[in-house]
Amino acid sequence: MADELKRRLVHASGSGLVALYLLADALELGLTWTRFRVLMVVLATGALVLEFVRLRIGLDWRLYDVLTRDYEEDNPAGYALYLISMTAVVVAFEPKLALPAMLMLALGDPISGAVSDNTLKRVKGPKVLVTMFVVSALLAAPFLAESPLAVLAAAFGATVADGVTLEIRTYIVDDNLTIPIYAAGLAWLALEFGAV
């Protein structure tokens, strides 16, 4: 249980990236959206290099024992998928879509995990789905206030990514990879086609 709490806290720390961007002007950091995109690409590249070293060469840090799950021993770890998906939405979308999608992964996922029974199911229970939807909608609302449909679409995307297990052949697709992409993608569709 202690390791699970540590994983959730590390998960939530990703919200610091969003805070960094949002506070950049006030702190006079000069962190434009373009520079933030570069930062995210650097972080994701670093994670990929670490994963390559861990999986191919055999990097065996104690930190990996605490923060990775058993099934990640021979597969890409969740932190790498986390940074890849966050980077994907930052590169593909504007801030009002990417930032809430990042928060849904950083905060929504560990909150829904806290109410989950942590068993692998095809579809998670109603309590988990409702929790993820409500938290995601609350996170999206400040960014997408002008479009309630986009708020609901983003929350729906995050909820589906978190609550429905996607399996390709025998590989379970980690929701760290899908939550931001589904959320930002559906919000974008709602903004583009919702008024039609």
trRosetta pair geometry for C-beta under 8 A, 3 or more apart (Angstrom, degrees):
i j d omega theta_ij theta_ji phi_ij phi_ji
1 4 5.5 -53 -151 33 36 114
1 5 6.5 38 151 -20 67 102
2 5 5.7 -52 -152 34 34 112
2 6 6.5 36 149 -19 64 104
3 6 5.5 -52 -150 36 36 114
3 7 6.4 40 151 -22 66 102
3 66 5.4 -150 -128 -161 98 65
3 67 7.6 -150 -167 -77 91 32
4 7 5.6 -49 -150 33 33 113
4 8 6.5 33 151 -18 64 104
4 113 8.0 -156 -179 149 106 123
4 118 7.6 -46 -128 -101 146 148
5 8 5.7 -53 -149 36 33 111
5 9 6.4 33 153 -18 65 105
6 9 5.7 -55 -147 37 31 111
6 10 6.4 31 154 -17 65 105
6 66 5.9 -36 100 160 154 109
6 67 6.5 -102 121 -90 110 76
7 10 5.8 -55 -149 38 31 110
7 11 6.2 39 149 -25 64 105
7 67 5.8 141 -96 -144 79 63
7 78 8.0 49 -161 69 115 145
7 110 7.9 180 114 -110 76 110
8 11 5.3 -49 -148 32 33 119
8 12 6.4 32 154 -18 65 104
8 110 3.9 120 -150 -149 90 124
8 113 6.3 -157 -99 82 111 132
8 114 6.9 71 -128 -64 155 96
9 12 5.7 -52 -147 37 32 110
9 13 6.6 45 150 -34 62 98
9 110 7.9 132 -47 -148 27 161
10 13 5.5 -44 -155 17 35 120
10 67 6.0 16 13 -132 167 121
10 79 7.4 -48 141 -95 127 113
11 14 6.5 -44 177 5 40 112
11 82 7.4 -136 -126 -121 73 149
11 105 7.7 -125 -172 148 95 70
11 106 6.2 165 155 -150 68 47
11 109 6.2 -113 178 86 138 111
11 110 4.5 151 88 -54 137 121
12 15 5.9 -25 179 3 61 113
12 106 5.8 91 -135 166 33 81
12 107 5.8 64 -125 -95 82 64
12 110 5.5 -70 -54 34 92 153
13 16 5.5 -17 178 -1 63 119
13 106 7.5 -122 63 -156 30 109
14 17 5.8 -27 -174 11 60 112
14 18 7.8 56 137 -8 68 94
14 82 6.6 -120 -81 165 151 123
14 86 6.8 -142 -171 -76 128 155
14 102 6.7 -137 144 174 109 94
14 105 6.7 -45 97 103 151 98
14 106 3.6 -141 79 -106 103 112
15 18 5.4 -47 -163 35 54 113
15 19 6.3 57 140 -20 74 103
15 102 7.6 143 -106 129 51 95
15 103 5.8 59 -115 -119 94 77
15 106 4.2 165 -53 128 74 143
15 107 5.6 47 -68 -47 131 104
16 19 5.3 -52 -143 40 38 115
16 20 6.1 49 153 -29 67 99
17 20 5.5 -46 -149 28 31 117
17 21 6.9 27 153 -14 61 101
17 40 7.4 85 -172 -92 138 93
17 86 7.1 67 83 170 157 147
17 102 6.6 -99 83 170 115 145
17 106 7.8 -167 35 -74 100 150
18 21 6.0 -57 -156 36 33 107
18 22 6.2 25 152 -14 68 112
18 99 5.1 111 -136 -156 107 90
18 102 5.3 167 -66 95 112 128
18 103 5.6 2 -34 -64 169 93
18 106 7.2 -145 -4 24 121 154
19 22 5.7 -60 -141 43 31 108
19 23 5.8 12 165 -4 69 116
20 23 6.4 -69 -139 47 20 97
20 24 6.4 48 154 -62 59 92
20 29 7.7 -60 -178 68 81 173
20 31 6.8 -46 147 107 89 175
20 36 8.0 154 105 -119 102 106
21 24 5.6 -28 -153 -17 30 120
21 31 6.1 -126 -118 123 57 128
21 33 7.8 59 -156 -101 121 60
21 36 5.0 43 -106 -114 115 146
21 95 7.2 -168 146 -129 139 120
21 99 6.9 -133 78 -103 139 117
22 99 7.3 97 -59 -148 104 146
23 26 5.2 -64 -163 49 65 111
23 27 5.3 48 142 -12 92 114
23 29 7.8 65 108 -1 73 129
24 27 6.1 -70 -141 50 24 99
24 29 4.2 -90 -151 54 77 116
24 30 7.2 -103 173 45 107 20
24 31 3.6 -105 -138 50 147 109
24 36 7.8 -112 -41 -69 158 113
25 28 7.3 23 -177 -77 32 40
25 29 7.8 -71 -51 33 20 81
30 35 7.2 50 129 16 75 169
31 35 5.2 -131 -148 90 54 124
31 36 5.6 75 169 -64 99 89
31 39 7.6 -8 -145 -18 110 145
32 35 4.8 95 50 10 74 101
32 36 6.9 -132 97 -6 39 88
33 36 5.4 -51 -144 36 33 115
33 37 6.4 41 152 -24 64 100
33 94 7.7 -18 -153 -149 155 62
33 95 5.9 -108 -109 -50 121 109
34 37 5.7 -50 -154 30 31 114
34 38 6.8 31 149 -17 62 102
35 38 5.5 -50 -151 34 38 113
35 39 6.4 43 149 -22 66 102
36 39 5.5 -49 -149 34 35 116
36 40 6.4 35 153 -19 65 104
36 90 6.6 -122 126 -166 97 128
37 40 5.8 -56 -150 36 31 110
37 41 6.5 31 152 -19 65 105
37 90 5.4 177 -108 140 69 104
37 91 5.6 106 -150 -93 109 64
38 41 5.7 -54 -149 36 32 112
38 42 6.4 35 152 -20 65 105
39 42 5.7 -56 -151 35 31 112
39 43 6.4 29 153 -17 66 106
40 43 5.6 -52 -146 37 33 111
40 44 6.2 31 156 -16 67 106
40 83 7.6 179 -167 -171 76 82
40 86 6.3 -132 -150 118 120 94
40 87 4.3 166 149 -110 106 79
40 90 4.6 83 34 66 171 157
40 91 7.2 -144 90 -44 128 85
41 44 5.9 -54 -143 40 30 108
41 45 6.1 32 155 -21 64 108
41 87 5.8 118 -83 -154 48 126
41 91 7.1 79 -69 -73 101 120
42 45 5.8 -56 -146 37 27 112
42 46 6.4 32 153 -21 62 106
43 46 5.6 -54 -150 35 30 114
43 47 6.5 31 152 -19 64 104
43 83 5.4 -133 127 -155 99 127
43 87 7.1 -170 71 -72 94 116
44 47 5.6 -52 -150 35 34 113
44 48 6.4 35 151 -20 65 104
44 80 7.9 93 -153 -162 65 64
44 83 4.4 179 -98 138 68 102
44 84 5.2 111 -147 -89 117 51
44 86 7.6 -167 -73 67 110 86
44 87 4.0 -44 -41 -26 144 156
45 48 5.6 -53 -149 36 33 112
45 49 6.4 35 152 -20 65 103
46 49 5.7 -52 -148 34 32 111
46 50 6.4 31 154 -17 65 105
47 50 5.7 -54 -148 38 32 111
47 51 6.2 31 153 -18 65 107
47 79 6.2 -146 -140 123 123 89
47 80 4.2 165 154 -116 112 71
47 83 4.4 142 -4 51 158 147
47 84 7.2 -126 85 -42 134 80
48 51 5.6 -55 -145 38 31 111
48 52 6.3 36 153 -23 65 103
48 80 6.2 112 -79 -154 50 116
48 84 7.5 86 -64 -76 102 107
49 52 5.7 -51 -149 33 31 113
49 53 6.4 28 153 -15 64 106
50 53 5.8 -57 -149 39 31 110
50 54 6.1 31 153 -20 66 109
50 59 7.0 -89 -166 63 69 162
50 80 7.3 -157 72 -83 99 111
51 54 5.5 -52 -140 39 32 112
51 55 5.9 15 165 -6 68 112
51 76 5.4 22 -163 -131 145 81
51 77 6.3 -152 -108 22 105 91
51 80 4.6 15 -52 -77 141 157
52 55 6.4 -65 -138 46 22 97
52 56 5.5 -15 177 15 64 122
52 57 7.6 49 132 -2 67 99
53 56 6.8 -65 -116 53 16 88
53 57 4.9 -35 -157 38 59 122
53 59 4.6 49 127 -27 99 127
54 57 7.5 6 -32 52 9 80
54 58 7.4 35 -162 -134 33 10
54 59 4.3 -67 -90 53 60 104
54 60 7.9 125 -138 -67 76 43
54 64 6.6 155 -136 -102 133 150
54 77 7.3 -6 91 -15 159 122
55 74 7.1 97 -136 -155 97 43
55 75 8.0 26 -109 -135 130 4
55 76 7.4 -45 -51 -82 146 54
59 64 7.5 128 113 -33 89 147
60 64 6.9 -105 -150 46 40 135
61 64 5.1 107 66 -5 79 97
61 65 7.9 -141 105 -2 52 83
62 65 5.5 -50 -162 28 46 116
62 66 6.7 35 148 -14 72 105
63 66 6.0 -63 -153 39 34 106
63 67 5.8 -6 165 10 72 118
64 67 6.5 -73 -127 53 25 88
64 68 5.1 -7 -173 8 70 123
64 77 7.3 -110 -139 -86 93 153
65 68 7.3 -40 -94 44 10 89
67 77 7.8 59 114 -178 92 136
67 79 6.9 25 142 -40 125 128
68 72 4.3 -120 -175 83 107 133
68 73 7.2 135 127 -71 127 52
68 77 4.7 -72 -111 -128 118 118
68 78 7.1 168 -123 18 71 91
68 79 7.8 -83 -83 -2 87 103
69 72 5.1 95 57 2 71 106
69 78 7.3 59 7 -18 102 121
70 73 6.1 -21 -175 -23 45 112
71 75 6.5 -11 146 31 73 128
71 172 7.7 3 154 46 152 124
72 75 5.4 -94 -133 68 45 86
72 76 7.3 -59 -149 102 90 29
72 77 4.5 74 178 -108 134 66
72 78 6.4 -77 -92 -17 147 79
75 171 7.8 154 -128 -139 138 101
76 80 5.1 -101 -178 73 103 132
76 81 6.0 113 122 -48 118 95
76 174 8.0 -120 90 6 96 140
77 80 5.4 96 65 5 75 100
77 81 7.5 -148 102 1 40 90
78 81 5.6 -60 -148 42 39 109
78 82 5.8 50 152 -31 70 106
78 174 5.7 -159 -109 -172 80 149
78 176 4.6 132 -163 -16 84 158
79 82 5.2 -50 -148 31 31 122
79 83 6.6 26 157 -14 64 103
79 176 7.8 -76 -72 -174 16 158
80 83 6.1 -56 -150 38 31 104
80 84 6.2 32 151 -20 65 108
81 84 5.5 -54 -144 38 32 114
81 85 6.2 27 160 -16 67 107
81 174 5.0 92 95 78 169 133
81 176 4.2 100 100 97 108 111
81 177 4.2 -67 -175 -62 112 89
82 85 6.4 -61 -150 37 21 103
82 86 6.4 17 155 -14 61 110
82 105 6.5 156 -144 159 84 132
82 176 4.3 -60 -71 -173 72 119
82 177 7.9 -83 -62 -63 34 49
83 86 5.7 -54 -141 40 32 110
83 87 6.0 34 158 -20 66 109
84 87 5.8 -59 -148 38 26 111
84 88 6.3 32 152 -26 63 105
84 177 6.6 -7 80 -118 113 84
85 88 5.4 -47 -146 29 34 116
85 89 6.8 25 159 -12 64 101
85 105 6.7 152 98 -89 127 160
85 176 6.3 179 14 145 137 60
85 177 4.9 171 -59 -146 124 37
85 178 7.0 -84 -118 -22 145 15
85 179 6.9 84 143 53 153 71
85 180 4.6 138 146 44 104 115
85 181 5.6 -96 -150 -30 99 97
86 89 6.3 -60 -154 38 31 102
86 90 6.3 29 151 -18 66 110
86 101 8.0 167 -120 110 60 93
86 102 5.0 66 -133 -117 100 98
86 105 6.6 -128 -73 60 94 150
86 180 5.7 139 -89 -28 49 170
87 90 5.6 -58 -145 39 33 112
87 91 6.1 28 159 -16 68 109
88 91 6.1 -61 -147 40 25 106
88 92 5.9 6 162 -6 64 119
88 180 7.1 138 67 100 97 118
88 181 6.0 -6 100 -86 135 102
89 92 5.9 -63 -132 48 30 102
89 93 5.3 -23 -175 26 71 117
89 97 7.1 -135 -177 122 104 89
89 98 4.3 154 136 -127 95 83
89 101 4.8 -124 -173 90 166 143
89 102 6.7 -160 75 -55 133 82
89 180 4.5 -112 -18 153 143 114
89 181 6.3 -145 -63 -85 100 51
89 183 7.9 -1 -109 71 151 92
89 184 4.4 145 -138 -6 119 162
90 93 7.4 -64 -107 53 13 76
90 98 4.8 109 -91 -172 48 147
90 102 7.4 39 -59 -62 97 127
92 98 7.6 147 64 -85 71 110
92 184 7.2 117 85 124 112 139
93 97 3.9 -91 166 85 137 123
93 98 4.5 165 80 -53 105 91
93 101 7.5 78 57 12 151 142
93 184 4.9 -135 -13 -179 162 128
93 188 6.2 -121 -114 -71 119 125
94 97 5.7 81 60 19 69 100
94 98 6.8 -160 92 -2 25 101
95 98 5.8 -66 -125 47 30 101
95 99 5.2 24 -176 -21 73 115
95 143 7.7 -134 132 -148 76 117
96 99 6.9 -31 -111 32 17 106
96 100 7.5 8 175 -2 46 108
96 143 4.7 160 -155 174 69 95
96 144 6.1 123 167 -75 104 70
97 100 7.1 -73 -160 41 23 96
97 101 6.4 18 155 -16 62 119
97 143 7.6 170 -63 143 24 130
97 144 7.7 67 -88 -75 58 114
97 154 7.7 -160 -144 -95 70 125
97 184 4.6 92 157 -146 99 90
97 187 5.2 173 -131 95 94 127
97 188 5.7 39 -132 -65 154 87
97 191 7.7 -96 -78 -2 119 145
98 101 5.7 -68 -152 40 30 113
98 102 6.2 33 155 -23 69 105
98 180 7.6 33 -152 -173 61 115
98 184 5.8 28 -91 -111 47 140
99 102 5.7 -51 -149 32 32 113
99 103 6.6 29 153 -16 64 105
99 143 5.9 180 75 -105 108 147
100 103 5.4 -53 -147 38 39 113
100 104 6.4 48 152 -28 68 99
100 136 7.9 94 163 -169 102 69
100 139 5.2 141 -153 132 89 89
100 140 4.2 93 175 -105 152 62
100 142 7.8 165 -85 59 115 78
100 143 4.5 -140 -39 32 118 148
100 144 6.8 -65 0 -13 158 106
100 154 6.1 31 110 167 127 155
100 183 7.1 -130 112 149 88 129
100 184 7.9 150 72 -84 81 78
100 187 7.6 109 73 -66 124 167
101 104 5.6 -45 -150 26 33 115
101 105 7.0 28 152 -11 61 101
101 154 6.7 -116 -78 -154 79 111
101 158 7.4 -168 -133 -75 65 109
101 179 7.3 156 -174 129 78 74
101 180 3.9 93 151 -149 104 74
101 181 7.6 108 -177 -40 137 19
101 183 4.1 165 -118 88 88 117
101 184 3.9 -35 -58 -49 156 96
101 187 7.4 -133 -62 14 106 136
102 105 6.0 -60 -160 38 34 106
102 106 6.0 22 152 -12 70 114
102 180 5.8 31 -78 -111 45 128
103 106 5.5 -58 -133 46 35 106
103 107 5.3 -11 179 21 74 113
103 108 7.0 83 129 -15 66 96
103 139 4.5 -167 111 -170 125 131
104 107 7.1 -60 -114 57 15 78
104 108 4.2 -14 -160 17 56 140
104 109 7.2 81 145 -30 58 82
104 135 7.6 131 -130 114 70 93
104 136 4.7 39 -122 -121 113 94
104 139 5.7 175 -71 81 70 149
104 140 7.4 15 -60 -53 114 94
104 154 7.2 -156 -50 158 149 99
104 155 7.8 -167 -112 -108 132 51
104 158 4.1 -97 176 -116 143 147
104 179 5.6 -157 114 162 104 111
104 180 6.6 156 63 -88 104 60
104 183 5.0 141 43 -73 159 167
105 108 6.8 -5 -46 49 14 96
105 109 5.4 10 -156 -13 43 127
105 158 7.8 -134 -57 -133 60 109
105 176 6.6 87 -157 -140 118 57
105 179 4.4 145 -86 88 86 131
105 180 5.0 -40 -30 -47 129 95
106 109 7.4 100 23 30 6 103
106 110 7.8 -28 158 5 36 110
107 110 6.7 -69 -153 43 28 98
107 111 6.2 22 159 -17 67 114
107 135 6.9 -147 121 169 96 122
107 139 6.5 159 69 -89 126 139
108 111 5.8 -64 -147 40 29 109
108 112 6.1 23 161 -14 69 108
108 132 5.6 80 173 -146 106 72
108 135 4.5 156 -118 110 83 120
108 136 4.9 42 -114 -71 152 79
108 139 6.3 -97 -52 -2 110 149
108 158 5.8 17 110 164 160 139
108 162 7.1 -110 130 -61 107 153
108 179 7.2 177 78 -169 119 138
109 112 6.1 -57 -144 39 27 105
109 113 6.2 31 154 -22 62 110
109 132 7.7 36 -91 -121 41 108
109 162 6.0 -159 -109 -111 76 119
109 175 6.5 166 -124 113 121 120
109 176 7.3 70 -144 -88 169 65
109 179 6.0 -85 -66 -65 117 168
110 113 5.1 -52 -143 38 36 119
110 114 6.5 46 155 -30 65 98
111 114 5.7 -47 -154 23 33 115
111 115 7.3 14 154 -4 61 101
111 131 6.4 -150 129 158 96 113
111 132 7.6 153 86 -93 94 57
111 135 5.2 150 81 -101 147 165
112 115 6.2 -64 -156 43 38 98
112 116 6.3 47 145 -36 68 109
112 124 7.7 68 166 130 116 166
112 128 5.2 80 -173 -164 95 81
112 131 5.0 154 -107 99 73 112
112 132 4.0 16 -84 -71 140 94
112 135 7.0 -137 -50 31 88 141
112 162 5.5 57 80 165 162 144
112 163 7.7 -98 178 -69 147 85
113 116 5.3 -52 -143 25 36 120
113 118 7.3 54 -166 -84 82 84
115 127 5.5 -128 151 137 122 108
115 128 5.7 178 95 -93 100 66
115 131 5.0 137 40 -32 150 168
116 119 8.0 -152 161 26 96 58
116 124 6.2 -57 -118 -148 111 128
116 125 7.6 156 -126 33 68 100
116 128 4.8 50 -86 -100 87 130
117 125 7.5 60 2 0 107 132
120 165 6.6 72 -172 -94 85 153
120 172 7.5 -60 -147 -122 132 158
121 124 5.8 129 67 -88 119 45
121 125 7.5 64 57 -35 163 70
121 165 6.8 176 94 -16 40 126
122 164 7.2 -4 156 -152 61 65
122 165 5.4 -106 -136 40 34 110
123 129 7.9 5 173 -65 91 128
123 163 6.1 29 -159 151 68 89
123 164 5.4 -10 -105 -105 77 71
123 165 7.4 -121 -62 9 36 82
124 128 4.0 -69 146 79 129 141
124 129 5.9 161 86 -50 98 82
124 162 7.3 -40 12 129 145 79
124 163 4.3 -106 34 -144 108 77
124 164 7.7 -106 6 -59 81 37
125 128 5.2 94 62 11 73 101
125 129 7.1 -141 103 -4 37 93
126 129 5.6 -60 -142 41 34 111
126 130 5.9 29 163 -17 71 108
127 130 6.1 -55 -143 39 25 106
127 131 6.2 27 156 -20 61 110
128 131 5.7 -56 -147 37 28 113
128 132 6.3 25 158 -16 65 107
128 162 7.6 -144 154 131 103 110
128 163 6.1 152 113 -109 105 99
129 132 6.0 -57 -148 37 27 107
129 133 6.3 26 156 -19 64 110
129 159 5.7 70 -159 -170 73 111
129 163 4.6 54 -97 -114 86 156
130 133 5.7 -57 -146 38 30 112
130 134 6.2 26 160 -16 67 109
131 134 6.2 -60 -145 38 26 105
131 135 6.1 20 161 -12 64 112
132 135 6.0 -58 -141 42 27 107
132 136 5.9 25 160 -19 64 114
132 155 7.9 150 131 -171 70 78
132 158 6.2 -153 164 122 104 96
132 159 4.6 142 105 -109 113 74
132 162 4.7 -164 -138 75 157 150
132 163 6.2 -158 39 -46 152 107
133 136 5.9 -61 -145 39 24 109
133 137 6.2 23 158 -19 63 108
133 155 5.0 77 -158 161 63 109
133 156 7.0 28 -124 -85 101 46
133 158 7.7 157 -99 79 45 96
133 159 4.4 13 -74 -78 81 140
134 137 5.9 -55 -146 36 28 110
134 138 6.4 27 155 -17 63 107
134 155 7.7 70 -58 -158 12 135
135 138 5.8 -58 -151 38 30 111
135 139 6.4 27 153 -17 65 108
136 139 5.7 -56 -147 38 32 110
136 140 6.1 25 157 -16 67 110
136 154 6.5 -157 159 122 107 84
136 155 3.8 146 101 -124 109 73
136 158 4.1 176 -118 66 150 144
136 159 6.3 -129 20 -46 149 83
136 183 6.7 -134 -161 -117 126 127
137 140 5.8 -59 -142 40 30 108
137 141 6.3 47 157 -44 64 100
137 151 5.6 69 -148 159 77 99
137 152 6.7 16 -111 -95 111 49
137 154 7.7 140 -98 79 51 92
137 155 3.9 -1 -63 -78 76 152
138 141 5.9 -38 -145 9 28 119
139 142 7.9 -62 -179 24 31 96
139 143 8.0 2 144 7 60 115
140 143 5.9 -80 -164 50 48 104
140 144 5.2 -16 164 26 90 120
140 150 7.4 -151 166 123 126 79
140 151 4.6 155 109 -137 118 71
140 154 4.4 146 -109 82 152 140
140 155 6.0 -121 12 -50 139 87
140 183 7.5 -147 -80 -176 125 115
140 187 7.0 -155 -147 -98 133 137
141 144 6.7 -82 -124 59 20 78
141 145 6.0 56 173 -86 64 73
141 151 5.3 44 -87 -129 61 137
142 145 6.4 -4 -142 -47 23 106
144 147 5.3 -63 175 60 94 89
144 148 8.0 144 125 -84 97 21
144 150 4.4 -127 -173 98 138 116
144 151 4.9 178 89 -67 120 77
144 154 6.7 155 4 -3 159 141
144 187 6.4 -109 -91 -156 155 124
144 191 7.9 -113 -140 -71 113 113
145 151 7.8 49 -90 -59 31 128
147 150 3.8 50 108 9 121 112
147 151 6.8 165 100 -15 67 79
147 190 6.5 140 152 127 129 109
147 191 5.8 72 131 -97 179 80
147 194 6.7 107 -162 73 120 156
148 151 5.3 -49 -150 32 40 117
148 152 6.4 37 153 -16 69 103
149 152 5.8 -56 -149 39 32 108
149 153 6.1 33 152 -21 66 108
149 190 4.7 -171 127 -173 95 119
149 194 4.4 146 105 -153 150 145
150 153 5.4 -51 -140 38 33 114
150 154 6.2 36 158 -20 65 104
150 187 4.5 64 -171 -156 89 80
150 190 4.2 172 -91 95 60 126
150 191 5.0 33 -88 -57 130 85
150 194 6.8 -109 -54 -20 77 158
151 154 6.1 -57 -151 35 25 109
151 155 6.4 21 154 -14 62 111
151 187 7.7 50 -70 -118 21 105
152 155 5.7 -57 -145 41 31 110
152 156 6.1 35 154 -23 66 107
152 190 7.5 153 65 -119 79 159
153 156 5.6 -53 -146 36 29 113
153 157 6.4 32 154 -20 63 105
153 186 4.1 -157 164 141 95 98
153 187 5.1 156 91 -86 107 45
153 189 6.6 -149 -178 69 150 92
153 190 3.7 -163 -3 -40 156 138
153 194 7.7 -117 -32 -77 142 127
154 157 5.7 -54 -150 35 30 112
154 158 6.4 26 155 -14 64 106
154 183 4.5 48 -164 -171 76 83
154 184 7.0 35 -122 -76 99 31
154 186 6.1 175 -82 81 37 98
154 187 3.8 20 -67 -64 98 114
154 190 7.7 -95 -31 22 73 139
155 158 5.9 -54 -146 39 31 109
155 159 6.1 32 154 -21 64 110
155 183 7.5 49 -64 -129 20 98
156 159 5.7 -58 -146 37 29 113
156 160 6.3 28 157 -18 65 105
156 186 6.2 -115 75 140 98 161
157 160 6.0 -55 -147 35 29 108
157 161 6.3 26 156 -16 64 109
157 179 8.0 118 128 -161 83 45
157 182 3.6 -180 178 140 96 85
157 183 4.2 174 90 -85 117 38
157 184 7.6 -125 104 20 157 33
157 185 6.4 162 -137 60 152 84
157 186 3.7 -173 -55 15 126 133
157 187 7.1 -95 13 -25 140 77
158 161 5.7 -57 -147 40 30 111
158 162 6.0 21 158 -12 67 112
158 179 5.1 42 -137 -160 76 86
158 180 8.0 28 -99 -78 92 30
158 182 6.3 166 -69 88 35 107
158 183 4.2 28 -55 -78 90 115
159 162 5.9 -59 -141 44 27 105
159 163 5.4 -2 170 2 66 124
160 163 6.3 -68 -123 50 20 94
160 164 5.3 -19 -170 16 64 120
160 182 6.0 -140 71 177 103 152
161 164 7.5 -42 -91 46 10 84
161 175 5.2 124 148 -146 84 91
161 178 3.8 -170 -145 118 112 104
161 179 4.3 175 107 -88 140 49
161 181 7.5 136 -100 59 147 79
161 182 4.2 -173 -49 23 121 145
161 183 7.1 -78 10 -34 138 83
162 175 5.1 85 -106 -164 48 150
162 179 5.8 46 -57 -97 86 108
165 172 6.2 -39 -171 -146 105 104
166 172 7.4 119 79 -162 53 55
166 173 4.2 -27 88 45 107 121
166 178 6.7 111 17 -56 142 160
167 170 7.3 -19 -177 -144 107 19
167 171 6.8 157 -158 79 64 42
167 172 5.4 -32 -101 -99 82 59
167 173 7.0 -156 -87 1 26 82
168 171 5.2 -20 67 64 82 97
168 173 6.1 62 -3 -46 102 107
173 177 6.1 -96 177 63 90 129
173 178 6.2 72 135 -38 116 124
174 177 5.2 94 75 0 83 100
174 178 7.6 174 97 2 47 91
175 178 5.4 -68 -139 50 49 100
175 179 5.3 58 165 -42 86 99
176 179 6.9 -28 -122 13 20 109
177 181 7.2 -10 150 4 60 128
178 181 5.7 -78 -149 49 41 108
178 182 5.4 33 165 -20 84 112
179 182 6.4 -61 -143 38 21 104
179 183 6.1 15 164 -15 61 115
180 183 5.7 -62 -142 41 29 110
180 184 5.9 17 168 -9 69 112
181 184 6.4 -57 -137 43 23 100
181 185 5.8 23 162 -19 61 118
182 185 5.8 -63 -141 41 22 112
182 186 6.1 13 166 -12 63 111
183 186 6.5 -63 -147 39 21 101
183 187 6.3 19 157 -16 61 112
184 187 5.7 -58 -145 40 30 112
184 188 6.2 34 156 -23 65 106
185 188 5.8 -55 -150 33 28 112
185 189 6.6 27 152 -17 63 104
186 189 5.5 -49 -148 36 37 113
186 190 6.3 40 152 -21 66 103
187 190 5.6 -54 -150 35 33 113
187 191 6.4 30 153 -17 65 105
188 191 5.8 -56 -149 38 31 109
188 192 6.1 24 156 -15 67 111
189 192 5.8 -60 -141 42 29 107
189 193 5.8 -26 178 28 68 111
189 194 7.7 105 127 -44 58 87
190 193 7.2 -75 -122 57 16 73
190 194 4.3 36 -177 -55 61 127
191 194 6.3 -6 -78 13 14 117
193 196 5.1 -38 -165 6 64 125
